[in-house]
Amino acid sequence: KETELDDGSRQYDGVTTIAEGAFTECSSVKELELPITLTGIDKLAFSKMTELETVTIKDNVTYINSEAFRNNVKLREVAISSDSALDFLGVRAFAGCSELTDITLPDKLTEISQYAFYNCSKLDNIKIPETVQEIGTDAFKGTKEYNDQVDYNAANGLRNFIFIDRWLVEYTDGKDLTTKENLPALNATVLGDKLDGKGGLIGIAQGCFYNCTRLKTVVLPATVRYLGQQAFSKCSSLETFRTEESSQLIKIGASCFINNGLKMIYLPSGLKEIGSQAFYGCSSLDYLIDDGNGDRTVNRIPESVEKIGYAAFRKTKIWEDAAKDDGATEGLPKDGVVRIEIVRKSASTGKQYYWIVDTNTDSGDETAIKISTVDCGGDNDN
């Protein structure tokens, strides 16, 4: 229902979504207050509105899709309540909003996609909710907060570790913003004291150390909870990855370590999710160690893990060996299944647990399955 108000503005009741491109290039609107019934904003819905200055987004909106507010060059304020249901910000959602100085990211937000705030050149003092689990490549590149750190690092001859709140969003070698060659090790000491007083690093964004070819070892600070997609992919010299004691790591993103030189990895006991193709193509990966378990003679996935994505371990040495042990022919076992042991026996249930980490398919839509088998005096009863 559309109603024209006394001040000439229009009110729309009962609207649940704004369709793709619905108000693109609508140049007469200066203020936008979205209805409480709205649950979603689709691609390009409010892009290139050259006079738009303020937007109020009500609590029931759960997603803002790609380029929804892109290139609104006069937009200076976006009001979102901290209680908003907003969960997802799409690619370039607010990119090019060069006058934007203030936005509140709500406490239910879990993903900020690539280039979401790209070239929002006045945006500063950005607060990332602790619910966020994924930040895309260059999500904040070109913001004031980003640019100020680049300028400071260049003036002081420092590597570019770029932080937005408690997230590490970019690494480069200093003045040259295209290279990542000169970092042999990553640990809390290398990261320095950038996050003193903030509670420590909480996440590493998508592609942060992509193609960092000299990186050999990573000792992840205990405070880190989330590793983004492709965060350490194509690090061809990377051999060892582990976390500090009492690690809070929850999630390893999709393709996080794809096609690198890992030989062993220590997985903390609180880990919950390993993304699709997380270790795909790590052909030397031979040791998968549950860091909360004293026995390091058996490859283990921590019992805390709830989800393993499609082909997470395919083309690793662990995967090849598991396939061969199960009668593999032409790369996959005779029954199309590769199993990796999680624990020999659960004290509480008396069962053994395995992950089916691969099946004889390339459909790309499968996740691994955790199965239990009755303990029969130490034999594996499948």
N, C-alpha and C positions, 0 to 999 in steps of 0.2 A: 504493500500500500504506500502510495506517495502522497505527501501532504505538503503544501506550500505554507510556510510560516509567515507571521507578520513582518519579519525583517527581510523577507524575500528568499530566505534559505529553504531548502527542501529536506523533509524528513521521510525516511523510508522505514516502515515497520515490517517485521516478520522476515527480513532478509537473513539468510543463513550463510551464503557465500557470495563473494564478488568474483564474477567470471573473468577469464583471461582477457586482458586488454579493455575492460569495461569503461574505464575513464582515462585511458591513455591520451595524452596531449589535450586534456580538458583544461584550458588556460584561464577559466573564469573563477576557479575555486581557490580561496585563500585559507580557509579553515575547514577541517574535516573531522567530524565526530562520528565514529562508526557505531551502529546500533548494538545493543546488548545481546540481540539474537544472533549476531554474526559469529560463525565458528571458523571460517577460513577465507584467506585472501589469495587468489590465484595469480598466475604469472602475468606480469605487466599490468596488473589491475589499475594501479595509480601512477604509472610511470610518465615522465616528461610532462608533468603538470607544472608549468613554468612559474605560476604565481602562488603555488601552495606553500604555506609557511608553518602551519601547525597541524598535527594529527593526534587524535585521541583514540586509542584502541581499547575497547572494553574487554572484560575478563574472560569471555567465552571463546575468544579466538585461539585456536590451537596451532595454526600454521600460517606462515607468510611465505609464499612460494617465490620462485626465481624472478628477480627484477621487478618485484611488485611496486617498489617506490623508487626505482632507478632514475637517476638524473633529474631529480626534483631540486633544481639549483637554488631555490629560495627556502627550502625546508630547513628550519632551524631547531624545531622541537618535536619529539615524538613521545607522547605520554602513554606509558604502559604501566599499570599497577603491578606492584610486587606479587600480588595474589593472582595474576593472570594465568590462564591455562596454557599460554603459548609454549610450545614444545620445540618448534622447528623454524629456523630461518634459512631460506633458500639461497641459492647462488646469486650474488649481486643484488640481494634484496633491497639494500639501501645504497648501493654503489653510486658514486658521483653526486651525492647530496653534499655539496661543498660548503654549505652554510650550517650543516647540522652540528650543534655543539653539545646536545644533551639527549641521552636516551637511557631509560632504565630497563635492563634485561631482567625478566622475572625469574622467580625461583623454581619454576618447573621446566625451564628451557634445558634441552639436552644436546642440541646440535646447532652449530653456527657454520654454515656452508662456505665454500670458497668465495672469496671476494665480496663477502656480505656487506662490508663497510669500506670497500676499496675506494680510495681517494676522497673520503670524507675528511677533508683537510683541516677542519676546525674541531674535530671530535677528540676529546681529551678525558683523562681520569676515568677510564672505562673499567667497570666492575663486572667481572664474570661470575655468575652464580656457581656455587659448588656442584649443582646438578648437571652442569655441562660436561658431556663425555667426549665430544668431538668438535674440533675447530679446524675448518678447512684451510687449504693453502691460501695465503695472502688475504685472509679474511679482514685483517685490519691494516693492510699495507696502504700507506699514503694518508693515514690519520695523523693528527698532530702528535699524539702520543708515540706513534711509530717513528715519525720523522725526527722528533726531538732526540730519540735514542740513537738513531743512525748518525745524526750530526754530532752528538756527544762522543760516540765511539770513534768517529773519523778524526775529530779534533784531538783525541787522546791516544790515537794509535791502537785502539782496542778491537778485538774481534767483535763482530756483530751478533751478540746474543740479544735478541729482541724479545722483551717480555710484555705481555698485556695482562695486568693483574698477576695471577699466580700461574699463568701459562707461558711456556716458551714457544713462540710462534715462528721464529726464524733464526737460522744460523748461517752466516757467511764469514769470509775471512778478513773482513775489515773494509778498507776503502773500496775494494773490488766486490761489488754486491752480487757477482755471478759465480764466484768460485767457493769451493768448500774443501780445498786440498790439504790444509795445514792443521788438521786436528787429529793427533794420534790416539788420544784417549779422552773419554768424557766421564766426569764424576762431579761430586759436589764442590770439590776444590776448583776445578776448571770453571764451573759456573759462577764461582765467587760468591759475594755477599749481596747480590742484587735483590734477593727476596727477604733480607733480614727484616724482622718485624711483621711479616705478612703470613707466616706459618709455613713457608717453604713452597717449593715447586709442586704443582698439583697435576699438570698435564703437559704433554709435548704434542704440538699440532701436526697436522697432515704434512708429510713430505719435509719435515724440518731438517733432517740430516740425509735426505735423498742424495745418492751418488757422492757421499762423503768418502772418497776412495782410500784415504790414509787411516781412517778410524779403525783401530784394532781391538780396543776393549771398551766396554761400557759398564760402569758401576752406577746403577740408577739410585738417586737419592730416595730414602725410605718414604718420603712424603708423596711421591708421584703415584697417582691413581690410574691415569689414562695415557696410553700410547696411541697416537692417531694413525690413520691409514698411511701406509708407506713412510712412516716416520724414519725408519732406518733401512729402507729398501736400496738395493744396489750398492751397499757399502762392501765392496769386494774384498777388503782386507779385514773386515770384522770377524774375529774368531770367538770371542767370549763375551757373553752378556750375563750380568747378574744384578741383583738388587742389594742395597744395604739391609742390615738386620731390621726386623720388624717392618718389613715393606708393606705398604698399603695398596700395592698395585692390584687393580680389579680387572682391567680390560686391556688386551692387546688387539689393536685394530686390524682391519683387513689389509693384507699385503704388507704388514708392518716390517717384516724382515725378508721380503721376497728377493731371491737371487743374490744373496750375499754369502760371505765366507764363513759363517758360523760353524764352529766345531762342537760347542756345547752351550747349553743355556740352562740357567737356574730359574725355575719357576716358583714364585713365592706361594706359601700355603693358603693365602686368602684369595688367589686369582679365581675369577668367575667366568671370564669369557676369552676365547681365542678366536679371532676373526678369520673369515674366509681367506685362504691362501696366505696365511700369516707367515709361514716358513717355506712356502712353495719354492722349489729350486735351490734350496740350501743343501747342495749335494754332499757337503762334508759334515753335516749335522749328525753326530753319532751319539751324543749324550744328552738326554732330556732328564734333568734332575729336579725332583721335588725338594725344594730348599728347606721345607719343614720336616723332612724325613732323613734320618741319619744314614740309611742304607743308600749308597750311591753306586751300587753294582747293577741295578736294574733301571731301565728307562721307565720313568713314572710321570703321570700327569696328576697334579694335586687333587685330592678328593673334593676340594671346594669348587672345582670347575663345573659349571652348569651348561656351558654351550661351547661347541667347537664348530667353526664354519666349514664350508665346502673346501675340500682339498687343502686343508690347513698344513698338512705335513707331506703332501705329495712331492716326490722327487727329492726327498731328503734321504740320507743313508739309513736313518731309523726306519723310514717307510720301505725302502728297498729290502732291508734285512727282514722286516716283519712279513713282507710279501713272500720272500723266498722260504721263510720258515713255514709258511702255510701252503706250500706247493705251488708257488707262483709260476705262471708261464706268460711270457711276453709282457712282463712288468706288473701284472696283477695276479693275485692268487686264484686258484681254480674256482673258488666260490664267489669271486668278485669282492672280497672283503679283506681289509687290513685292520688288524687289532693292535692296540698299544695298551699295555697293562697300566692300570691306575693304582691299585693296591692288591697285594696278594690275598688279604683276608680282612674283612671289616670286623672289628671286635664286637660291634653291636648287633650285626646281622648274621655273622658266620658265613657270609658270601664273598665271592671274589668279584671284582669289577673290571670291566674292559670298556674301552672306547672303540667303536667302529669308526675309524677315521677316514675311510675311503671305500667307495664301491665302484664297480665296473661301469661307470657312466661318466659322461662329460656334460651332463645337463646343466650343471652350475647352480641348481636350486636346492641342493641337499645340504643339510648340516649333519655333523657326526652324531652318533647315538650312543648313549651310555647304557650298557647292558650288564646284568648280573648273572653269575653262574653259581650253582650250588657247590660248596666246598666239599670235595670228596678226598679227604686225606692228602691234600696237597696237589692232586692232579687237576689239570684244567679241563673241566667238563663243559664242552660247548654244545 
